[in-house]
Amino acid sequence: MGEAGSAPTRLWGGRFESGPAEALARLSVSVQFDWRLAPYDLLASRAHTRALYGAGLLTEAERDAMLGALNDLDRACRDGTFRPTAADEDVHTALERGLLERLGTLGGKLRAGRSRNDQVATDLRLYLRDHVRMIVSRLAELETALLGQAERHADVAAPGMTHLQHAQPVLFAHQLLAHVHAFARDADRLRDWDKRAAISPLGAGALAGSSLPFDPRELATQLGFTAAAANSMDAVSDRDFAAEFCFAAALIGVHLSRLGEEIVLWSSQEFGWIEIDDAYATGSSIMPQKKNPDVAELARGKAGRLIGGLTGLLTTLKGLPLTYNRDLQEDKEPVFDAADTLLLVLPAMAGLIATFRLHTERISASASVGFTLATDLAEYLVQRGVPFREAHEIVGHLVVWCQVHDVDLHEVSDADLERISPSLTPDVRQVLTVEGALAARKEQGGTAPQRVAEQLTALRALADQHAAWATS
């Protein structure tokens, strides 16, 4: 670390006769949150060092000394022996201070040909590309947990709902796989995001590119990007990748919230479909009988945080003139918070899903409750030539009759069926079973057992793809 009382390191100030006011310095400082970019800034600095050597601006000995100092600084940052101080404005200032402490004036040569503008845009892309892979890995774990429960309960019927009212019988596995499809889209969305984020801003300088003879395309290759930015002004001002990531994160949050809400309902006394494992539930400080679905509720609550981060970032970006503006200092915290939130919530939800216990008898018994077979009966009448409008009316009258007499559809006698409508002949009973209703939904996307089995196979392969991409 620097000597006590030494002048603070600044990356600007040559034209200023005095230092910044304390209020400005306190407002400008960002190192308290952008320090996490240090490994990525050092990675880019090593690539820039090699570019300076290739351009003839560093000797071989200077290059080796620079790379050695950067590697040493990287180790010191990782083990905590080098840390930012209150005098460091941002991560770039802190790391330059560390480099100057190791190399003296030679450390100042690294700044040639680059600006904090292209540095931070590069660092943030590197950080996000790395963390998006972590998030996709956690999504694959959640997909796998849902697939495991669906596979274990592949033949369990449940009441499918609209408006939170019993509507039609479905396989419970079909409902779980609906959530898998949503999370699979999230993973695919992030993989697609990565294609657009894999553009390197390094070499754009402050805004106009550099007059020094090094190739931004070579820098891009060294850092694992697919291409260098085609326009230097766009390179330093573009934060589409950050906003798009926050959108993808917010949508994952919405999907987690929807799943969380269903877990809360399923585990309630009123539903009683599942029991959450003790490891993923909490108790009450006053009511000893309570077992609360806190993981599901926290997942539901975090959606608001993720949506808020997206809204805040979009508002910050609105109306900014080209190119770099200090407003863009506000781009990092919502991005960091979104990544942190997802990496916290996703493993907890995967654990909850993988370990809950399904009360199969209770859920199956409720599959036909609420006249859920009414639609199947109406469609059966249609197959016998009754217009659907008439069939709808007939079955509606039958439901009212059942409610008045407190019976279910299959409990109505043949004579009463005929009194309600001549179309309700005894053969309609063949569709008044849950098993029959499930088997009948055999077209693409339906809840029939064979269709659900096909979904399971396809989605397991997709989850494996997501897990493999995350480690690529």
Order of alpha helices (4+ residues) and beta strands (2+ residues): alpha-alpha-alpha-alpha-alpha-alpha-beta-beta-alpha-beta-alpha-beta-alpha-alpha-beta-alpha-alpha-beta-alpha-alpha-alpha-alpha-alpha-alpha
